[in-house]
Amino acid sequence: MNLGTISMRYARALLMFANDAGVAAKVYHEALTLRKSFREVPELRSAMEKPVMTHENKLLLLKQAAGGEITEQMQKFIALVLQEKREKYLMGINQSFIDLYRKQEKIHVGKLTTAVPIKPEEVERIRRIVVESAGGTAEFATKVDPKIEGGFIFEINTYRLNASVADQMRRIKQQFIEKNRRIV
């Protein structure tokens, strides 16, 4: 069976289970915490794939990775994944759940990269513009990257707007190179 198919089936089941219990938002935040743990502690993934580790220890480890005190639904779901020996798919299942929940709740994920720190009021203004035009809600991450020299790079869902000085300089350089090729 395909990794994506398994992940999506389990993720849909978790979403339906959490929606039925009315705790989908809590499970979503636990899934975000679990994803962060998987990213920051690579040993967590290898621990899940070790057959010598008991299901009880894996369950305790995953509960801690998801934030300690987790919802009953998330706990039962993790126990089901472990019982069915699908722990190696847990990262994919978790990410698929996050994606499905965001789609269900119309949560737009964005990233704003600037050369200098931006005021929180400006980030909030951009968030309001996105919410008004696309509907739903928006989650934003901001990043300061002096390499872009000025301007900004704005990414939302699958769209990217690069209005950085570095990118504009690169385009001008390419235009000069093309122009010189035609002259020679």
C-alpha positions in Angstrom: 0.0 0.0 0.0 1.2 3.5 -0.8 2.5 5.7 2.1 0.3 8.6 1.0 -2.8 6.4 0.9 -2.2 5.0 4.4 -1.4 8.4 5.8 -4.5 10.0 4.3 -6.9 7.2 5.4 -5.7 7.4 9.0 -5.7 11.2 8.9 -9.3 11.3 7.7 -10.3 8.9 10.4 -8.6 11.0 13.1 -10.3 14.2 11.7 -13.8 12.5 11.7 -13.1 11.1 15.2 -12.1 14.5 16.6 -14.9 16.3 14.8 -17.5 13.9 16.3 -16.1 14.5 19.8 -15.9 18.3 19.2 -12.2 18.5 20.0 -10.8 18.9 16.5 -9.1 22.2 17.4 -7.3 20.7 20.4 -6.2 17.7 18.4 -4.9 20.1 15.7 -2.8 21.9 18.3 -1.5 18.6 19.6 -0.7 17.5 16.0 1.3 20.8 15.5 3.2 20.1 18.7 3.9 16.5 17.6 5.1 17.7 14.2 7.4 20.2 15.9 8.8 17.4 18.1 9.4 15.1 15.1 11.3 18.0 13.4 13.4 19.0 16.3 14.2 15.5 17.6 15.1 13.2 14.7 15.7 10.4 17.2 11.9 10.3 17.9 11.3 8.9 14.4 14.0 6.3 14.7 12.5 5.3 18.2 9.1 4.7 16.6 10.6 2.3 14.0 12.5 0.2 16.6 10.7 -3.1 17.1 12.3 -3.8 20.5 10.5 -0.8 22.0 7.1 -1.8 23.6 3.9 -0.1 22.5 3.4 1.3 26.0 6.8 3.0 25.9 6.1 4.3 22.4 2.7 5.6 23.6 4.3 7.4 26.5 6.9 8.9 24.3 4.4 10.1 21.7 2.2 11.6 24.5 5.1 13.6 25.7 6.0 14.6 22.2 2.4 15.8 21.6 2.4 18.0 24.7 2.1 15.7 27.7 -1.6 15.9 28.6 -3.3 15.1 25.3 -7.0 14.6 24.5 -8.5 11.1 24.9 -9.1 11.1 21.1 -5.5 11.7 20.2 -4.4 9.1 22.8 -6.8 6.5 21.4 -5.7 7.3 17.9 -2.0 6.9 18.7 -2.8 3.6 20.4 -4.6 2.4 17.3 -1.7 3.4 15.1 0.7 1.5 17.4 -1.7 -1.6 17.6 -1.8 -1.7 13.8 2.0 -1.4 13.5 1.7 1.8 11.5 4.1 3.9 13.6 6.5 4.4 10.8 3.7 6.3 9.0 2.9 8.5 12.0 4.8 11.6 10.7 2.9 11.4 7.4 -0.4 10.7 9.1 0.2 13.7 11.4 1.0 16.0 8.5 -2.0 14.8 6.5 -4.2 15.5 9.5 -2.8 19.0 9.8 -3.5 19.7 6.1 -7.0 18.3 6.2 -7.9 20.3 9.3 -6.5 23.5 7.7 -8.6 22.8 4.6 -11.7 22.1 6.7 -11.3 25.3 8.7 -10.0 27.4 5.8 -6.8 28.2 7.6 -4.3 29.9 5.2 -0.7 29.4 6.1 1.7 32.2 5.2 5.3 33.3 5.7 6.6 36.8 5.4 10.3 37.3 5.0 11.8 40.8 5.3 15.3 42.3 5.5 14.6 44.1 8.8 12.2 43.2 11.6 8.6 44.2 10.9 6.1 45.7 13.4 3.4 43.3 14.7 0.8 45.8 13.5 2.0 45.4 9.9 1.8 41.6 10.2 -1.7 41.9 11.6 -2.7 44.3 8.7 -1.5 41.7 6.1 -3.3 39.0 8.0 -6.6 41.0 7.8 -6.1 41.5 4.0 -5.6 37.8 3.5 -8.6 36.9 5.6 -10.8 39.5 3.8 -9.8 38.4 0.3 -9.6 34.6 0.9 -12.0 34.0 3.8 -11.3 31.8 6.8 -8.3 32.5 9.0 -4.6 32.9 8.5 -1.5 31.7 10.4 1.7 33.6 9.7 5.3 33.2 10.4 7.7 36.0 10.0 11.4 35.7 9.2 14.2 38.3 9.0 16.7 37.6 6.3 19.2 40.4 5.6 20.3 38.6 2.3 17.2 39.9 0.5 18.6 43.5 1.1 15.2 45.1 1.2 11.6 44.6 0.3 9.9 41.4 1.2 9.0 37.8 0.2 5.4 36.8 0.9 4.2 33.2 0.7 0.7 32.1 1.3 -0.5 28.5 0.6 1.0 27.8 -2.8 1.5 31.4 -4.0 4.8 33.4 -3.7 5.3 37.1 -4.2 9.0 38.0 -4.3 9.4 41.8 -4.0 12.9 41.7 -2.6 15.7 44.1 -3.7 18.0 41.1 -4.2 15.5 39.5 -6.7 15.0 42.7 -8.6 18.8 43.1 -8.8 19.1 39.6 -10.1 16.5 40.3 -12.8 18.2 43.5 -13.9 21.5 41.6 -14.1 19.8 38.9 -16.3 18.4 41.7 -18.6 21.9 43.2 -19.1 23.4 39.7 -19.8 20.7 39.1 -22.4 21.1 42.5 -24.0 24.9 42.0 -24.2 24.5 38.6 -25.8 22.4 40.2 -28.6 25.0 42.9 -29.2 27.9 40.4 -29.6 
